[in-house]
């Protein structure tokens, strides 16, 4: 059991929730959706370089499951990664709540914690079906980029930039729909902290932000395997 890897995942996920969701809660009125999108993307980018050499910087159960399905991580590590990612997300959300309550007039039941939602809980009131499609497709595309950026043929040292910018693009498009999860741990932390305070519907809607990103992540890995020459079966020699 390599605790350094698991702790790195917890710290990385805590940082993602604190910076990403924090940009929405503490700075959203100043930076808008575009600023929030860059906060999430930049956080992932810097974490790739900070903890990538230690744990691979998943900080996202959808990534961990996709990597496990593609045999890039074993089952034991995958399980512990997810546990520590969720713990880190809860810590990040708790720290964010503590800071937010320093703002006069802040109320978690009104301003929230950057949680994800659909229907009335969606930023622009998108419904369940639209939210599910968005989370599935955006996570699939995110994993497609991750597999490509970390493949043997990709330019060395640039994976963090590609992955961070991909997440930024995903948030620019997806924030109005669900607030963008593409990461079950990122959704779990704020939802749990809000539920412990008796606020909102985030915990009751959490299932969507677990199921859709995980299935989307698996599909994204499958898509990459269809175009990656290293994953394709060797062609049979033609008969002459």
Backbone bond lengths (Angstrom), bond angles and torsions (degrees), N, CA, C in turn:
res aa  C-N    CA-C-N  psi(-1)  N-CA   C-N-CA  omega(-1)  CA-C   N-CA-C  phi
1 X - - - 1.468 - - 1.525 109.03 -
2 X 1.314 117.18 112.02 1.457 122.74 -176.68 1.527 109.63 -94.91
3 X 1.331 115.97 92.60 1.454 120.69 -175.22 1.522 112.57 -64.29
4 X 1.326 117.37 -28.02 1.460 118.86 -179.16 1.530 111.02 -61.12
5 X 1.328 116.36 -40.64 1.461 119.98 178.82 1.523 110.86 -64.76
6 X 1.332 115.91 -43.41 1.464 119.96 -175.76 1.530 111.14 -69.65
7 X 1.323 116.24 -40.63 1.462 119.74 177.74 1.528 110.31 -65.18
8 X 1.320 116.50 -38.75 1.470 119.86 177.10 1.526 110.67 -59.88
9 X 1.336 116.51 -41.02 1.463 120.14 177.87 1.529 111.30 -64.47
10 X 1.334 116.50 -38.94 1.463 120.08 179.04 1.532 110.81 -65.57
11 X 1.326 116.40 -45.59 1.462 120.39 -179.85 1.528 110.63 -64.25
12 X 1.328 116.78 -43.29 1.458 120.30 179.62 1.515 112.58 -62.23
13 X 1.331 116.77 -42.01 1.466 119.96 -179.88 1.522 111.09 -70.81
14 X 1.337 116.81 -37.47 1.459 120.04 175.11 1.531 110.57 -58.99
15 X 1.332 115.84 -44.23 1.464 120.98 -179.89 1.526 110.79 -63.63
16 X 1.334 116.39 -39.82 1.462 120.45 179.59 1.523 111.06 -62.38
17 X 1.330 117.33 -46.47 1.468 120.55 -179.77 1.524 110.65 -66.86
18 X 1.328 116.42 -43.89 1.460 119.71 -177.97 1.521 111.97 -64.33
19 X 1.331 117.11 -44.22 1.464 120.31 -178.71 1.531 112.29 -78.79
20 X 1.341 116.01 -45.59 1.462 119.17 -176.91 1.521 112.12 -70.19
21 X 1.324 116.11 -58.53 1.466 119.22 178.92 1.523 110.35 -66.75
22 X 1.348 116.06 -33.39 1.457 119.33 177.77 1.518 112.94 -62.18
23 X 1.323 116.33 -34.89 1.467 118.95 178.36 1.526 110.73 -64.08
24 X 1.335 116.28 -32.61 1.467 120.05 178.47 1.525 111.45 -75.17
25 X 1.335 116.10 -44.14 1.465 120.56 -174.38 1.523 112.21 -78.02
26 X 1.325 117.20 -45.33 1.457 121.17 -173.14 1.521 113.15 -92.53
27 X 1.335 116.80 -30.79 1.472 119.28 -172.87 1.520 113.71 -124.80
28 X 1.329 117.54 3.01 1.460 120.35 -174.65 1.514 113.83 -55.85
29 X 1.323 116.47 -38.16 1.458 120.22 -179.82 1.514 112.72 -68.74
30 X 1.311 117.02 -18.68 1.466 121.54 -179.20 1.528 112.60 -97.13
31 X 1.329 116.50 -38.02 1.465 119.46 -173.03 1.528 113.45 -104.68
32 X 1.337 118.08 -18.22 1.456 121.18 178.71 1.526 113.31 70.07
33 X 1.337 116.01 -175.33 1.463 121.14 -178.58 1.526 111.76 -59.23
34 X 1.329 117.13 -37.87 1.467 119.82 -177.60 1.527 110.59 -65.15
35 X 1.300 116.66 -41.92 1.455 120.05 178.13 1.516 112.45 -65.21
36 X 1.327 116.33 -38.60 1.466 120.76 177.75 1.527 109.82 -64.23
37 X 1.317 116.18 -42.73 1.463 120.60 179.12 1.523 110.65 -58.76
38 X 1.330 117.04 -44.46 1.462 120.02 179.50 1.527 111.48 -69.00
39 X 1.318 117.62 -31.18 1.462 119.80 178.74 1.524 110.62 -62.96
40 X 1.329 116.61 -44.26 1.462 119.67 177.67 1.530 110.79 -65.32
41 X 1.319 116.66 -46.72 1.465 120.35 -177.53 1.517 112.67 -64.82
42 X 1.321 116.58 -43.60 1.463 119.77 -179.58 1.525 111.52 -67.12
43 X 1.330 116.64 -36.03 1.462 119.42 178.44 1.525 111.03 -61.84
44 X 1.331 115.95 -46.44 1.464 118.90 178.69 1.522 110.84 -64.14
45 X 1.321 116.78 -40.12 1.459 119.86 -179.16 1.529 111.06 -60.48
46 X 1.327 117.52 -48.40 1.462 118.94 -177.72 1.527 111.37 -69.52
47 X 1.327 117.10 -31.64 1.458 119.71 178.98 1.532 111.61 -70.16
48 X 1.334 116.72 -32.35 1.471 119.33 176.36 1.521 110.01 -57.51
49 X 1.329 116.26 -42.53 1.458 119.64 -179.40 1.529 112.36 -79.35
50 X 1.331 116.73 -27.48 1.464 119.86 -177.70 1.523 112.12 -78.83
51 X 1.340 117.60 -47.92 1.464 119.72 -174.90 1.523 113.14 -117.34
52 X 1.330 116.97 -2.89 1.461 119.60 177.14 1.524 113.30 -52.62
53 X 1.339 118.37 -44.46 1.467 119.03 179.52 1.533 113.50 -66.85
54 X 1.340 117.27 -16.64 1.462 120.77 -178.35 1.530 111.43 -92.77
55 X 1.329 115.78 -52.73 1.473 119.71 -173.08 1.522 113.66 -121.13
56 X 1.320 117.17 -8.31 1.457 119.93 -172.64 1.509 112.53 91.41
57 X 1.335 116.70 -7.00 1.474 123.48 178.14 1.524 112.32 52.60
58 X 1.329 115.37 65.61 1.462 118.88 172.13 1.527 109.77 -78.24
59 X 1.317 116.50 -53.99 1.474 126.46 -176.38 1.533 112.10 39.91
60 X 1.324 115.70 36.04 1.461 121.46 -174.14 1.529 108.38 -167.81
61 X 1.328 118.71 115.07 1.470 119.98 179.82 1.525 114.23 -58.53
62 X 1.333 117.55 -30.02 1.470 119.71 178.81 1.522 110.55 -64.93
63 X 1.329 116.46 -37.53 1.464 120.41 176.55 1.521 109.82 -68.79
64 X 1.331 116.34 -44.60 1.463 120.18 -178.53 1.518 111.35 -61.07
65 X 1.324 117.51 -44.13 1.470 120.46 179.35 1.519 110.48 -64.29
66 X 1.327 117.02 -43.65 1.469 120.12 179.07 1.524 111.07 -62.01
67 X 1.323 117.07 -39.63 1.466 120.75 177.99 1.527 110.88 -67.01
68 X 1.324 116.67 -37.06 1.466 120.57 178.01 1.529 110.58 -66.95
69 X 1.319 116.93 -44.33 1.465 120.84 178.33 1.521 110.60 -59.68
70 X 1.323 116.33 -35.64 1.471 121.14 -179.60 1.528 112.80 -91.04
71 X 1.356 115.47 13.73 1.468 122.37 173.74 1.533 113.10 60.24
72 X 1.330 116.35 33.99 1.460 120.64 176.02 1.526 111.39 -100.37
73 X 1.333 117.01 -2.81 1.453 122.81 176.44 1.526 106.91 -153.01
74 X 1.326 117.51 144.32 1.464 118.27 -178.43 1.529 110.70 -83.53
75 X 1.318 115.73 166.65 1.451 121.31 -173.33 1.516 114.11 -62.50
76 X 1.340 117.04 -38.77 1.464 120.24 -179.69 1.515 111.22 -64.56
77 X 1.331 116.02 -48.31 1.463 119.39 177.67 1.527 110.98 -61.32
78 X 1.316 116.81 -41.73 1.464 120.29 -179.08 1.529 110.90 -59.60
79 X 1.329 116.66 -44.41 1.463 120.43 -179.31 1.528 111.10 -62.88
80 X 1.328 116.72 -45.74 1.462 119.80 -179.46 1.526 111.54 -69.37
81 X 1.322 117.27 -35.19 1.462 119.76 175.28 1.526 110.01 -56.38
82 X 1.328 116.15 -48.10 1.461 120.40 -176.57 1.523 111.12 -64.70
83 X 1.330 117.08 -41.56 1.467 120.66 177.96 1.523 110.25 -59.25
84 X 1.316 117.11 -49.35 1.462 120.19 -177.24 1.527 112.01 -71.14
85 X 1.319 118.07 -31.79 1.466 120.22 174.57 1.527 110.53 -61.57
86 X 1.322 116.41 -43.69 1.465 120.33 -179.57 1.524 111.07 -67.43
87 X 1.326 116.59 -39.57 1.465 120.00 176.73 1.528 110.34 -62.03
88 X 1.315 116.69 -45.46 1.458 120.59 178.69 1.517 112.26 -60.94
89 X 1.345 116.20 -39.45 1.464 120.30 179.77 1.521 111.20 -65.00
90 X 1.325 117.10 -39.71 1.469 120.79 178.72 1.527 110.42 -65.43
91 X 1.332 116.63 -42.89 1.467 120.18 178.26 1.528 110.18 -61.93
92 X 1.335 116.45 -44.43 1.457 120.19 178.76 1.514 112.35 -59.99
93 X 1.325 116.78 -42.57 1.466 121.09 179.60 1.524 111.11 -67.38
94 X 1.326 116.77 -37.19 1.463 120.59 179.11 1.526 111.23 -66.58
95 X 1.328 116.46 -42.47 1.464 120.37 177.34 1.520 109.79 -63.19
96 X 1.325 116.27 -43.04 1.466 120.58 179.36 1.528 110.73 -60.12
97 X 1.312 117.45 -43.20 1.463 121.00 179.48 1.526 110.65 -62.17
98 X 1.334 116.04 -42.58 1.466 119.67 -179.92 1.523 111.33 -61.28
99 X 1.334 116.84 -40.71 1.461 120.60 178.91 1.529 110.21 -70.12
100 X 1.326 116.93 -43.16 1.468 121.19 -176.93 1.512 112.00 -60.56
101 X 1.318 117.43 -34.18 1.463 119.89 -179.32 1.526 112.01 -71.17
102 X 1.329 117.11 -6.20 1.456 119.88 172.57 1.521 112.69 -78.61
103 X 1.323 116.38 -9.37 1.464 120.88 178.59 1.526 109.75 -90.20
104 X 1.321 118.58 120.37 1.467 120.18 178.76 1.525 111.19 -56.69
105 X 1.317 116.17 130.69 1.451 121.20 178.33 1.509 114.78 90.93
106 X 1.338 117.43 -7.80 1.467 118.98 178.59 1.517 110.47 -69.19
107 X 1.340 115.03 137.44 1.467 121.17 174.83 1.520 107.94 -140.59
108 X 1.334 116.67 123.00 1.464 120.53 -175.59 1.520 112.31 -58.66
109 X 1.314 117.27 -31.35 1.459 119.94 -179.88 1.516 113.42 -73.64
110 X 1.335 116.65 -15.58 1.473 121.16 -179.70 1.525 110.83 -104.71
111 X 1.325 116.53 -59.63 1.470 120.32 -178.48 1.524 113.00 -79.43
112 X 1.323 117.52 -23.38 1.451 121.64 176.85 1.520 113.13 73.15
113 X 1.359 114.07 -165.38 1.467 121.33 -178.92 1.526 111.54 -130.24
114 X 1.311 116.27 31.47 1.462 119.05 -177.82 1.508 112.18 72.15
115 X 1.330 116.41 26.51 1.466 121.35 -178.24 1.523 111.35 -70.93
116 X 1.313 115.77 163.17 1.466 121.46 178.28 1.525 110.18 -96.39
117 X 1.333 115.82 155.50 1.457 118.45 179.25 1.505 112.47 -169.32
118 X 1.322 115.06 166.93 1.471 122.09 174.78 1.515 108.12 -132.28
119 X 1.334 115.86 169.95 1.458 119.03 -176.79 1.520 110.37 66.35
120 X 1.305 117.15 -131.96 1.460 120.99 -179.71 1.524 111.91 -66.46
121 X 1.323 117.30 -20.40 1.467 121.15 179.49 1.523 112.67 -87.35
122 X 1.335 117.48 -5.59 1.464 121.51 176.68 1.519 109.67 -76.97
123 X 1.335 118.38 142.29 1.468 119.76 178.16 1.523 113.72 -52.74
124 X 1.332 117.26 -41.22 1.469 120.79 178.20 1.518 112.26 -112.98
125 X 1.344 116.46 18.94 1.467 123.82 174.32 1.529 114.00 66.29
126 X 1.343 117.17 35.49 1.462 121.30 173.96 1.523 109.08 -71.76
127 X 1.330 116.33 145.51 1.451 121.21 -176.86 1.516 114.20 -81.42
128 X 1.338 114.66 -178.47 1.463 122.43 -176.41 1.520 112.37 -59.71
129 X 1.323 117.13 -47.67 1.463 120.50 -176.03 1.525 110.67 -63.54
130 X 1.319 116.62 -46.14 1.468 120.08 179.03 1.522 110.42 -61.44
131 X 1.329 116.76 -41.18 1.452 120.75 179.28 1.514 111.95 -64.20
132 X 1.334 116.38 -42.59 1.465 120.39 -179.24 1.524 111.06 -65.17
133 X 1.328 116.81 -43.31 1.469 120.33 179.25 1.526 110.09 -62.98
134 X 1.339 116.24 -46.00 1.459 120.04 -178.82 1.521 111.39 -60.41
135 X 1.337 116.87 -47.62 1.466 120.02 -177.79 1.525 111.60 -65.00
136 X 1.329 117.37 -39.72 1.454 120.81 179.68 1.526 110.96 -65.86
137 X 1.317 116.70 -51.32 1.470 120.81 -175.13 1.528 111.25 -68.59
138 X 1.328 117.34 -44.21 1.461 119.71 -178.32 1.525 111.87 -65.81
139 X 1.333 116.68 -36.76 1.468 118.45 176.51 1.520 110.66 -68.59
140 X 1.330 117.35 -40.00 1.462 120.54 177.86 1.526 110.72 -59.21
141 X 1.315 116.63 -44.92 1.468 119.90 179.53 1.527 111.05 -66.63
142 X 1.326 116.30 -36.95 1.466 120.34 178.22 1.528 110.94 -62.09
143 X 1.323 116.37 -45.35 1.471 119.69 179.05 1.518 111.40 -67.89
144 X 1.322 117.08 -34.90 1.457 120.30 176.40 1.526 109.91 -58.36
145 X 1.326 116.41 -44.41 1.463 120.66 178.35 1.526 110.72 -65.44
146 X 1.332 116.95 -42.34 1.465 120.74 -178.58 1.521 110.84 -61.47
147 X 1.335 117.16 -47.73 1.463 119.69 178.71 1.525 110.91 -62.03
148 X 1.316 116.75 -40.23 1.456 119.38 179.94 1.517 112.81 -68.92
149 X 1.333 116.49 -43.87 1.462 120.74 -176.59 1.519 112.33 -68.87
150 X 1.334 116.87 -24.16 1.472 120.29 -179.22 1.524 112.54 -104.06
151 X 1.317 117.16 8.16 1.458 119.63 179.65 1.529 110.78 -74.04
152 X 1.305 115.98 164.14 1.468 120.98 -176.95 1.524 112.19 -62.88
153 X 1.321 116.68 -29.38 1.461 119.98 -176.31 1.520 113.46 -86.56
154 X 1.327 117.49 -7.99 1.462 120.31 -179.41 1.530 109.93 -74.49
155 X 1.329 118.05 149.80 1.465 120.66 177.44 1.524 110.80 -58.39
156 X 1.295 117.48 132.49 1.461 121.40 -177.35 1.525 111.06 -67.95
157 X 1.319 115.42 138.60 1.455 121.22 174.05 1.511 116.11 88.48
158 X 1.337 117.88 -3.01 1.458 120.17 -176.10 1.527 113.75 -108.17
159 X 1.328 117.51 1.91 1.462 120.32 -175.94 1.522 111.74 -58.90
160 X 1.324 116.89 -43.47 1.460 120.13 -177.85 1.514 112.54 -60.25
161 X 1.318 116.49 -39.18 1.466 120.18 -179.82 1.523 110.60 -66.07
162 X 1.330 116.97 -46.84 1.466 120.61 -179.81 1.519 111.28 -62.72
163 X 1.325 116.48 -44.45 1.462 120.58 -177.42 1.526 110.57 -67.78
164 X 1.326 116.70 -43.05 1.458 119.68 179.35 1.516 112.87 -64.08
165 X 1.337 116.60 -42.45 1.471 119.41 178.90 1.527 111.38 -68.68
166 X 1.336 116.88 -34.31 1.467 119.57 176.95 1.523 110.31 -61.98
167 X 1.340 116.59 -43.34 1.463 119.19 179.46 1.525 110.99 -67.09
168 X 1.322 116.90 -34.43 1.466 120.07 175.85 1.524 110.68 -61.39
169 X 1.333 116.57 -48.41 1.468 120.78 179.13 1.527 111.35 -59.19
170 X 1.331 115.54 -42.55 1.461 120.45 179.87 1.532 110.55 -60.14
171 X 1.321 116.80 -40.42 1.463 119.42 -179.76 1.530 111.75 -72.69
172 X 1.319 117.35 -36.29 1.468 118.91 177.95 1.520 110.42 -57.17
173 X 1.321 116.78 -40.70 1.462 121.07 -178.87 1.527 111.88 -81.74
174 X 1.333 116.95 -40.58 1.461 120.33 -166.77 1.505 117.39 -93.63
175 X 1.343 119.65 -15.39 1.465 119.81 -176.90 1.527 112.46 -55.27
176 X 1.338 120.14 -44.66 1.467 118.34 -179.25 1.533 113.76 -63.08
177 X 1.320 117.52 -21.68 1.470 120.29 -174.70 1.532 111.43 -82.01
178 X 1.331 116.50 -56.60 1.470 120.08 -176.63 1.534 112.71 -131.60
179 X 1.322 117.27 -1.49 1.453 120.26 -168.89 1.518 110.85 85.97
180 X 1.308 117.09 -6.80 1.467 128.45 -179.57 1.527 112.02 64.61
181 X 1.316 113.19 117.40 1.455 120.42 171.05 1.519 108.58 -103.88
182 X 1.331 116.59 -73.86 1.470 125.45 -170.32 1.529 110.39 46.84
183 X 1.339 116.40 21.24 1.458 122.32 -173.88 1.523 108.97 -162.74
184 X 1.332 118.68 100.63 1.464 120.59 -177.99 1.523 114.39 -56.83
185 X 1.330 118.89 -35.83 1.466 120.72 -179.66 1.523 110.51 -67.71
186 X 1.328 116.83 -41.86 1.467 121.44 178.79 1.524 110.53 -59.59
187 X 1.342 117.14 -33.80 1.465 120.68 177.50 1.521 112.05 -79.55
188 X 1.333 115.89 -35.37 1.461 121.28 -176.02 1.524 112.73 -64.78
189 X 1.343 117.22 -44.46 1.458 120.46 -176.36 1.518 113.48 -57.00
190 X 1.335 118.87 -59.98 1.468 120.10 178.98 1.531 112.92 -61.07
191 X 1.338 117.75 -38.32 1.465 120.28 -178.74 1.523 110.95 -62.85
192 X 1.331 117.12 -43.01 1.461 120.28 -179.18 1.523 111.39 -67.14
193 X 1.320 117.61 -45.46 1.463 120.62 -179.46 1.524 110.78 -62.23
194 X 1.326 117.26 -41.05 1.463 120.19 177.25 1.525 110.81 -64.76
195 X 1.335 116.80 -41.84 1.461 120.55 -179.49 1.527 111.48 -63.82
196 X 1.331 116.79 -37.93 1.465 120.48 178.78 1.533 111.02 -63.64
197 X 1.322 115.74 -27.96 1.462 119.88 176.56 1.513 113.49 -90.12
198 X 1.348 115.72 -2.10 1.459 120.13 179.49 1.507 114.47 78.42
199 X 1.360 116.03 26.65 1.451 119.69 -175.55 1.527 112.53 -111.68
200 X 1.323 116.08 140.71 1.455 122.78 165.15 1.523 116.19 69.94
201 X 1.335 113.73 -177.26 1.469 122.59 -177.67 1.520 111.80 -113.17
202 X 1.330 117.54 10.85 1.465 120.43 -173.28 1.521 112.02 -58.83
203 X 1.326 117.85 -40.44 1.466 119.83 -177.49 1.525 110.98 -68.97
204 X 1.326 117.53 -36.72 1.468 119.96 -179.97 1.521 111.74 -70.40
205 X 1.330 117.44 -23.60 1.469 121.63 178.80 1.522 112.45 -97.00
206 X 1.321 117.00 -0.46 1.458 121.35 -173.76 1.526 112.94 -60.48
207 X 1.327 116.99 -30.77 1.469 120.53 -176.95 1.529 111.61 -53.19
208 X 1.344 116.61 -39.41 1.466 119.49 -178.72 1.520 110.81 -63.03
209 X 1.328 116.48 -38.04 1.461 121.31 -175.04 1.525 111.92 -86.22
210 X 1.318 115.47 4.48 1.463 121.55 167.28 1.518 109.73 -102.01
211 X 1.330 115.90 -51.16 1.464 121.17 -174.27 1.527 112.22 -67.98
212 X 1.343 117.63 -52.66 1.469 120.47 -174.48 1.530 112.55 -63.02
213 X 1.350 119.83 -46.15 1.475 117.80 178.44 1.523 113.63 -65.34
214 X 1.331 118.01 -38.23 1.466 119.16 -179.63 1.524 110.64 -65.73
215 X 1.330 117.10 -46.02 1.463 119.59 177.84 1.530 110.93 -64.84
216 X 1.328 116.16 -39.47 1.463 119.88 178.00 1.516 111.82 -64.49
217 X 1.339 116.68 -39.04 1.457 120.37 178.43 1.521 112.29 -63.49
218 X 1.331 115.63 -42.96 1.468 120.12 177.63 1.523 110.10 -62.08
219 X 1.326 116.19 -42.49 1.464 120.23 -179.96 1.526 110.75 -66.00
220 X 1.333 117.00 -37.90 1.463 120.13 178.08 1.517 111.78 -62.62
221 X 1.343 116.27 -39.87 1.464 119.51 175.66 1.512 111.75 -64.04
222 X 1.332 116.02 -39.69 1.467 120.08 177.81 1.531 110.16 -64.29
223 X 1.328 117.61 -41.49 1.468 120.44 178.48 1.520 110.97 -59.74
224 X 1.329 115.99 -42.95 1.465 118.41 -179.75 1.523 110.98 -62.52
225 X 1.313 115.99 -40.73 1.467 119.33 -179.45 1.527 112.43 -63.02
226 X 1.325 116.89 -25.03 1.461 120.07 179.90 1.520 112.56 -75.24
227 X 1.328 116.97 -22.60 1.467 119.33 -177.76 1.528 112.84 -111.83
228 X 1.319 116.75 -13.21 1.464 120.15 -178.65 1.520 109.80 -80.75
229 X 1.314 116.29 120.81 1.468 119.98 -177.87 1.520 111.76 -65.23
230 X 1.343 117.42 -28.95 1.462 120.06 179.06 1.524 112.27 -71.64
231 X 1.349 116.47 -20.95 1.462 120.47 179.69 1.518 112.34 -94.45
232 X 1.329 116.51 -15.07 1.456 119.88 -175.91 1.530 110.74 -76.20
233 X 1.331 117.67 145.71 1.460 119.45 177.23 1.523 111.25 -66.65
234 X 1.287 116.18 147.53 1.469 120.32 -179.13 1.527 109.51 -64.83
235 X 1.314 115.93 137.14 1.455 120.21 -179.72 1.514 109.53 -75.81
236 X 1.313 115.41 146.21 1.466 120.30 179.89 1.513 109.97 -78.56
237 X 1.309 118.20 139.77 1.475 119.97 178.50 1.518 110.65 -63.15
238 X 1.305 114.97 139.44 1.460 117.85 -179.13 1.531 110.10 -73.12
239 X 1.309 114.48 147.87 1.459 119.39 179.03 1.507 110.16 -88.16
240 X 1.323 116.73 135.03 1.460 121.04 179.52 1.516 109.97 -116.79
